[in-house]
C-alpha cells in the first residue's frame, strides 16, 4: 500500500534552493533512512511533509490526502518527533500525553491504556508526573516518541531521534521500531549515524545539496557497490567524498 507520495517537491529561500524537485514514494511496512550532511535538506523536506513549511512547488500526499489541501486529514496518519521537542515547561509529562491524545480524538480511557504500555516501555515511570522543565533531552525524546505514536499513525517521522538517548534508550527505540513496522507501519528515520541506519533500515535515501541523489533498497545498494562495503563507505562514495 502506498503511504507517502512526493512529487517534484522544492523549497527556495531567496536565492538558495534548499530542496530541488524531490520525488519519493514509500510503501507500508518499511524503515526508510533519510541520510545527508548538515544543510543537505533533510529537515526542510520533513517540515514540508508535515505541512510546517509551504513548498515552493510540488506536492505531498499522505495516505492519498494532499497535505496542502487538507492538512488536518493528512496528519491523522502521521506521527512526528522533531530533533528538539518543545513542551510547555509547567505541564507534567502525563498532562502532555493526555493533551496530545485528546487532540487525536482518543478517550481518556484509551489514553491511559496506551500510557500504561508505553511509559514503562520507554522507562519514564519515575518522570511522567514531573514537569517538562525538569526533563533531560533524552527524557524529552522518550516523551515525544510516546506522543508521536499515541494515535498509532501509519507514518512515523523521526528527525535525529537518538540525539540525547543513552545506548540502552537507543536499543529500546530500535526494537520498538522493528516491531512497529512489522504491523504494516512506515518509519522515516532521518539520521547522521550511518552505522545505526545500516543496522535498522531496509531502504535508503541520500539527500545532497537539496537533491535526492540516491533512493534504493539497502540490499540493492550494497550489491551495486560491494557487499563488503559499509553504508558509511557507500555514502561517502556517492556524495563524492572519501573515508579517511
Residue pairs with C-beta under 8 A, 6 or more apart in sequence:
1 27
1 28
1 184
2 25
2 26
2 27
2 28
2 64
3 26
3 27
3 28
3 62
3 63
3 77
3 154
3 155
3 186
4 24
4 25
4 26
4 49
4 60
4 61
4 62
4 155
4 186
4 188
5 24
5 25
5 59
5 60
5 61
6 22
6 23
6 24
6 25
6 49
6 58
6 59
6 60
6 61
7 23
7 58
7 59
8 21
8 22
8 23
8 57
8 58
8 59
9 19
9 21
9 22
9 23
9 24
9 45
9 48
9 55
9 57
9 58
9 59
9 60
10 17
10 19
10 20
10 21
10 22
10 55
10 56
10 57
10 58
11 17
11 18
11 19
11 41
11 44
11 48
11 53
11 55
11 56
12 18
12 56
17 210
18 41
18 44
18 210
19 41
19 44
19 45
19 48
19 55
19 207
19 210
20 210
20 211
21 58
21 211
22 41
22 45
22 58
22 207
22 211
22 212
23 212
24 205
24 212
24 215
26 32
26 155
26 186
26 188
26 203
27 186
28 154
28 184
28 185
28 186
29 181
29 182
29 184
29 185
29 186
30 181
30 186
30 187
30 202
30 203
31 177
31 178
31 181
31 186
31 187
31 189
31 200
31 201
31 202
31 203
32 186
32 187
32 188
32 189
32 201
32 202
32 203
32 204
32 205
33 189
33 190
33 191
33 197
33 200
33 201
33 203
33 204
33 205
33 218
34 42
34 45
34 46
34 188
34 189
34 190
34 191
34 205
34 207
35 42
35 190
35 191
35 192
35 194
35 197
35 204
35 205
35 206
35 207
35 235
36 42
36 206
36 207
36 208
37 192
37 208
37 239
38 192
40 207
40 208
40 209
40 210
41 207
41 209
41 210
41 211
42 159
42 190
42 207
43 83
43 159
43 190
44 53
45 207
46 80
46 157
46 159
46 188
46 190
47 53
48 54
48 55
48 60
48 67
49 60
49 62
49 67
49 78
49 157
49 188
50 67
50 75
50 78
50 80
50 157
51 60
51 67
51 68
51 71
51 74
51 75
54 68
55 68
59 66
59 67
59 68
60 66
60 67
60 68
60 74
61 67
61 74
62 74
62 75
62 77
62 78
62 154
62 155
63 74
63 77
63 154
63 155
65 73
65 74
65 77
66 74
67 74
67 75
76 104
76 151
76 153
77 153
77 154
77 155
78 153
78 154
78 155
78 156
78 157
79 147
79 148
79 149
79 150
79 151
79 153
79 155
79 156
79 157
80 148
80 156
80 157
80 159
81 141
81 144
81 145
81 148
81 156
81 157
81 158
81 159
81 161
82 144
82 159
83 159
83 160
83 163
84 137
85 140
85 141
85 143
85 144
87 96
87 132
87 135
87 140
87 143
88 96
88 132
89 131
89 132
89 133
90 131
90 132
90 133
91 99
91 131
91 132
92 128
92 129
92 130
92 131
92 132
93 124
93 127
93 128
93 129
93 130
93 132
93 135
93 139
93 143
94 115
94 128
94 129
96 132
96 143
96 147
97 111
97 115
97 128
97 143
97 146
97 147
97 150
98 108
98 111
100 147
100 150
101 108
101 110
101 111
101 114
101 150
101 151
102 108
102 111
104 150
104 151
105 151
106 114
106 150
106 151
111 150
114 150
115 128
115 146
118 146
118 149
118 150
119 125
119 128
119 146
121 172
121 176
122 142
122 145
122 146
122 169
122 172
122 176
123 142
123 169
123 172
124 139
124 142
124 143
124 146
127 134
127 135
127 139
128 143
132 140
132 143
135 143
136 164
137 163
137 164
138 164
138 165
138 166
138 169
140 164
141 161
141 162
141 163
141 164
141 165
141 169
142 165
142 169
145 158
145 161
145 173
148 156
148 158
149 156
149 180
152 185
153 185
154 185
154 186
155 185
155 186
155 187
155 188
156 177
156 180
156 185
156 186
156 187
156 188
157 187
157 188
157 190
158 187
158 188
158 189
158 190
159 190
160 190
160 191
160 192
161 173
161 189
161 191
162 169
162 170
162 173
162 191
162 193
162 196
165 173
170 196
174 196
174 199
174 200
177 187
177 189
177 200
178 200
180 187
181 187
189 197
189 200
189 201
191 197
194 230
194 231
194 232
194 235
195 230
195 231
195 232
197 204
197 231
198 218
198 230
198 231
198 232
201 218
202 217
202 218
202 219
203 215
203 216
203 217
203 218
204 214
204 215
204 216
204 217
204 218
204 221
204 231
205 212
205 214
205 215
206 212
206 213
206 214
206 215
206 235
206 238
206 239
207 213
208 238
208 239
213 238
213 239
214 221
214 238
216 224
218 231
221 231
221 234
222 229
222 231
222 234
225 233
225 234
225 237
229 237
232 243
233 243
236 242
236 243
